[in-house]
Amino acid sequence: MCRMMNRLALTAVLLTGFTTSCLCAEEHPAASETIEALVQPYLDAELLNAISIGVFYDGKSWTQHFGTLSSDRDESPEGGTLYEIGSMSKVFTGILLAYAVESGRVELNQRIGTIMKKLQKTNKKVGDSIRLGHLTTHMSGLPRMPDNFSPANPMNPYVDYDRKLLVEFMDGVKPDRKPGVKGEYSNLAVGLLGDLLAVEAGMDYGAMLKQNLTGPLELDDTCLNLSYEQIDRLAPPHNVSKTANQSWDFDAIAGAGGIRSTPDDMLRFIEANLHPPENAVGKAIELAWKQHIPAKGKAFAMGLGWHIARDGQTRWHNGQTGGYHSMILINRELDAGVVVLCNTATGEVDALAESIIKSLAGGKVKPRRFPKEKSIPAAEVARLAGRYQIVPQFILTIRADGEKLFVQATNQPENQVFAESATEWKLRVVEASLTFEVPEQGKCTAVTLHQGGRDMRAPRIKD
């Protein structure tokens, strides 16, 4: 549900003299024109269906919308269009933890076993060693996903992962590392946190979200479950190949990625984080904004739910589900924020969001130039499709769709790869490429993933 960003380096510019906000791009025509220029290559390369961009800058806020909702709905999105925000939900869960702390109900250093009481009998070591703060900062030692995650419907994978399965996994889990020592991004950990906070509050996650955060901030369209009226405003989901997909629903681990929202709501959320209200929610926002884990090596510093960019100022998070991608960046020194919401599951838009906020900071940005994809005959592409195992816990699933090729690693989103030759294919969302071993006849026998200076060979798993 999330891809880590490692390229952000913002120009430090201090803006002053902010007044009231409005939803009006005309107030900043230069910024608006820059955004249009940055978006256009994505549309020209046919990478997106619909995309909405919200900007807070110079005391004003506005939205801009591009593309069409789907091939059979020739409509542009609007400020009230709903999108799944995926792992951006983790920021909301981090603020909910901060709210519970500020309300005196829990402590950051509180043992999870004090809420998940069964652990005191079934897995006391885990119940005593993992603290609530570990879960939101990815320092718990828990894996990215539980090993009893086996969705009945891969198109809606989280809907049947309920509290019973979550408790069952926690009863027997043995973390690979001691909590608090080293970070490892974990959907499981933040989903568990959301469930623990809901148990402590005596309500489900969605009700807690509304009562303690989205209700006070008047984010009426930021929620888990949609009304019939809201369903009509939900942008249709599409996978990375722009093919119609299915929305995702969440049960026990909703706090990791189950929230939907609109560009208008997310702009209000940005403003609340830039200028927190003087109430309990504002105190929670401040506690979540604060750095709680310093940067170490390639790992980003962390707030509660927030990643902190290398500039030490910008808070950010991205998210992806089966049919959507999103990203938010907020910088208090600039008094600026950007949110990008898209109904195509492509991580390519992360770079777009970075470019927009960099331009607001006064940095020089240029529209991306996407190389033209080499055309490989569909029959040759089909030979590459299959499942390839690097290690038992990490499998690459290669899918062919005509002349297009896609790769999905275990528990990660699917992404398109682009041909440099019949056997050499490159990803655009990260610095990685694939080399296929193809015999004169028949299916590919192995693929090598080149990433981070490593060459990881994966033999084909027999069909």
N, C-alpha and C positions, 0 to 999 in steps of 0.2 A: 504493500500500500504506500510505500514511500521510497524515493530514491535520494541518496545523500548528494548534496551539492558541494562541489569543491572548487568552484571557479570564482566565487564572488569577491571582488575587491573594489569597494566603493570610494569615490572621491569624497573627502571630508569637507562639506560646505555647511555653514551655519546660516539658516534662514531665520528672519525675524519679521515681526509686524503682522501676525496672523489675525484674521477676523473671523466672521461667521462663515459657515460652509454652505455650499449650494450644489445642486446636481446640474452642472452647466459647463460643457467643454469649451464653449465660446469664450469663457473667461481666460483661458490659456490656449489660444490657437496654435502657438508654436509647439507646445507640448503635445497637443492633440495631433498636429500634423506629423510630428516625430513618431508617435505611436502608430499612426496609419502606415507610415513608411516601414516601420519595423515589422508590422503584421503582414504586409502585402506578400513578402516572399513565401510565407507559410501557406497563404491562399493559392499563390501561383504554383507551388509545388504540390498542391492538393493533399496537404497533410492533415487538414482540419475540416470538420463540419461547421460547427458554430463556436464562437469564442467571445467571451465578454471580459472586458478589462475595466477595473475600477481603480481610480487614482485619487489620493488625497495629497494636495500640494499647495503651498502658499495660502493656507487657510481655506481652500476651496476643495470640493470633491466632485467628481463626475465619472460617468461611465461611457464607454465606447463599445460598440458591438459590431461583429463582422461575421460573414458567412451565413449559411442557412441551417436550420435545425436538422434537416435530413433531406435525402434525395426526393422524398415525396411530400415534404413540407417546406415550400419555398418561402419561409419566413425568417427574418433575422431575430436573434434573441433580444431581450429587453432587460431593464433593471430588475424586473420581477421574475425573470426566468430562473427556475430552480435547477441546480446542479448537485450531484454528489461531490463532496469535498474530500473524501477518502481520509488519508492520514493527517490532513489538517485538523481533523477532529481531535487529535492528540493534544493540540494547544488548548482546546476547550476543556479537555479532561484535566490538564495541568492546572488551569485556572480554577476548576471545581475543587481540586485538592487544596489549592491555596485558600479558597473560600472556606472549606471545612477547617483548615488550620486557623485562619483568622477568626472563625466563629467559636474556636475553642473546643471543637468536637474531636479533632484528631491532631496528631503531631507529625511532622515530616519524618522524625526518627522513630515513629511508632512501628512496632513489629506487626507484620501482616497477620500473624496468628492470633492477635487480640480481636480481630474482626472475623477471620476465617477460622473459627474456634476448633473445628474438626482437626486442623493441622496439628494441634497440640497433642493429639493422640496418634495420628497417622503419619505425620512427617514433621516432627517437632523441630528438627534442625532447620528446615526451610522456614517454618513459621516464625522461628526466633531470629534468624539471620537476615531475612529480607525485610527491609523497611519500606514504608509507603513512598518516601522520597526516592528510593532506588528505582521504583517502577516507572516514574515519569521521566527520569534522567537516563534511562537505559543502562543502569548500573546494577541490575538485579542478579545477573548471571543466568537468567532464564533464556531459553532459546527464542529465536525469532517467532516460531510457531510451535504449538504443542504437537507431540507425535501421535495423538489420537484425533487429529484433525483429518477427517476423511469425508468430504462433502458428498452427499447423495446427488447433488446437482452442481457440477463444476461451474456452471454459468451463474450460479447464485451461491457461492461457496460457504458463506458465513451464517446463513439463515438457520441451519440446524445445529450449530455449535452452541449448546445451551449450558446452563449453570451446572447441570449434572456432569456433563463431559469435562467442564473446566475443573470442578472439584475432584473428579476422578484423576485427571492428569496431575494436579497439584499434590494429591495424596502420595503419588509415587515418584515425582520428579527429583532428580539429583542434578543440580546445576553444575555446569562444566567449570565454573570459576567462583571464587568467593565473592559475595555481593560487595559492591563498593570499590572494587579493585580496578576493573577494566570495563569499558562500555561495550555493549553489543546491542544494536538496534533490535527491538523486540515488539512486534504487534501484540504478542501474548501478554507481555508485562503491562502495557498501557491498557489493554482490554481488561485484564485482571484488576487494575487499579480502579477503572470505572465501575466494575461490578462491586468491588469492596466498598467504595464510597456510596453506592446505591444501597447496599445492605446496611451500612451504618446509618444512612438517612431514612431507611424504612420505606423506600419507594424504588421504582425502576429507574434506569439511567435517563430515559427520555423525560420523565417527570422531574427528576432532580435537575437536569439541564435547564428546563424551562423555569423552575421555581427559583433557582439560585443564580442563574446567569443570563440566559436569553430573555427571560421575562423582564427583569429589571432593566436590561439594556434595550428593550423594545425591539428585539430581533425576532419578529413574529414568524418569519419564514425559515428560521434556523432551527431545525428539529430532526427527529428520527423518522417518525411516521407522518405521512402526508394526508391531508384531508382530500376529499374529492376535488375541491376547487384547486388545491395545490398540485394534485396529480396532473391536471390539465396544463399547468405551467411548467412541468418537469421537461427539460430538454431531453429528447430521445437519446439513449446511450448508443455509442458506437465503439467498436474495437479499433485497434491501431490501423487496420486496413480500411477504416471508415464503413465497415459493415455493421448493420444493426445488431445490437447486443442486448443484454438483460441488465436491469438495475440490480444492485446488491442490497440485501436486507441483513440485519445483524440481530443477534440475540445476546449472549452473555458477554461478548467482547466488543460491544457497540462503541465503547469509549476509544477504541483504536482506529475506527474508520467509518462509523455509521451515520454521520451527520450530513444533511442536505442544507443548502443555503442559496441565497441569491446575491447578485452583485451589489444591490442596494443594501442588504443586510450586512454584507462583508465590509462595505465602506463604513457603516456605523461601527462595526467591530474594530476597524482600523483606528477610527477617531477615538474610540474609548480607550484603546491601548496607547495612543499618543497623548491623550489628555484624560486620564482616569477620573471618573466622578468621585466626589467626596462622600463616599458611603462604603458599605461593606464590600460591594463588588469592586470598587476602585482599589481598596486595600488588597484584595485578592489579585487583581491585575498587576499591581506593583510587586507583590511577592513572587508571582510567576515570572515577571519580566526580569527580576534580579538574577544575576549569574550564580548558579549553585554548584556547577562543576566546571573547572577550568579546561581550556583546550589542552590536548595532549597528543603529540604526534599528528596524525591525520585526523584525529577525532575533534569535532567542534566542541567549544564550550556549550554548556546547556543551562537554560533557565528551567522552569517547570513546564515541560512540553515544548518550549521554544529551542530551536538551534540558534546559536549566536555566531554570526559570520566572522571572518578573519579580521574585519575592521573593529571588532569588539562592540559595535553599536547595533548593527542590523539584526533584528530577530526575523526568523524565517521558518517556514515549513512548506512542504509540498505534499501532494497526495494523489493516489490513482486507484480507481476501481476498474471493473471490467469495461466500463463505457465512458469514463470521465477522467480528466486530469486537472489539477489545480495547484496554485502556488500563491503564497502570501509573503511579502517582505515589508517590514516596518522599521523606520529609522527615526528616532526621536531628535537627534541632532539636526537632521534635515527637516523635521516635522513633516515627514512624507511617508506614504505607504502605497503599495501596489498589490492588487489581487488579480489573478488571472484564472478564469473558470472556462473549461472547455468540455464539450460533450464528445470528444474523441480521446481514447485512452493512449495518448502519446506524451512521453516525457520531453519531447522536443520543445514544449512551451516553457520549460524552466528557463532556458536561455533567453527567451523573449521577456519574461518577467524581470530577469536580471538586467537586461539591456534597458528596460524602461526606467527602473529606479536609478540605474547608473546615469541615464540621461538627465533625470531630475536633479542629480547631485552635481551636474555640470560636466560630467565625463563625456568624451567623444565616443559615440556609438555609430556603427554602420549596420544597415540591414544585412541579414545573413544571406549568403549565397549557397544555395543547395545544389550540389553537383547533379547533373542529369544522370539518372539511373541507366546503367547499361542494360540492354535488352537481352535476356537469356531465354531461349525457347522454353515454353511451359513444360514440355516433356523432360527437358534437362533439369529444370527446377524441381520437378516432382521426384526425381531420383534422390534428392537431398533430404526429403522429408523423413522423419522418424524420431526415435528417442535415443539419446546418447548419454552414457553414464560416465561422469568424471570420478565420482565416488558414490557409494550407495545413497547418501543423503543429498546428492547434488546431480540432478539430471537435466540435460538440455532437451527440450521438446522443439523440434523443427517442423514448421508447418508451411506447406506450399499452397498458394492461392493464385493459380494461373502463372504469370511471370513474376509474381511477388513471393518473397520468402520472409518468414517470421520466426523468431526464437523466443522461448520462454524458459527461464531457469526455475528450479524448484522454489515455490513460494514467492515468485517475483512476477511482475507484469510482463505481458508479451510485448515485444518490440520488433519493428521491421528492421531487416538488414538489407544492405544495398550492394549490388553486384559490382565488383571491380574486374572480375573474370568469372568463368563458369564455376570455378572452385574457390575463389577468394571473395568473401562478403564482409562488409563492414557495418557496424552499428554507428548511428549518429548521436544517440542519447548519451553514450559514454565512449571513452577511448578504448575500443575493443574491436576485434575482428575474428572471423571464423575461416579456417581452412578445411575444406572437405577432401576426403580421400575417396575418389570415385574410380571404380574399375572400368574397363572398356565397355562392359555391359553390366546391367543390373543396378541395384541400389548402392548408395554410398555406404562404406564400411566403417568410417570413423570421422570425427571432426575434432579439430584442435582449436580451443579458445585461447586467443592471445589477449591478455589484459594485465595491466600493472607490471609489465616486465616478465610475466610468467607465461609459459606455454603449457596448457592443460589439455592433454589428449583424452578424448572420450570415445571409446568403441561403441558401435551401434548395439542397442539392445534388440534381441530377436523379437520379431512381431509375434 
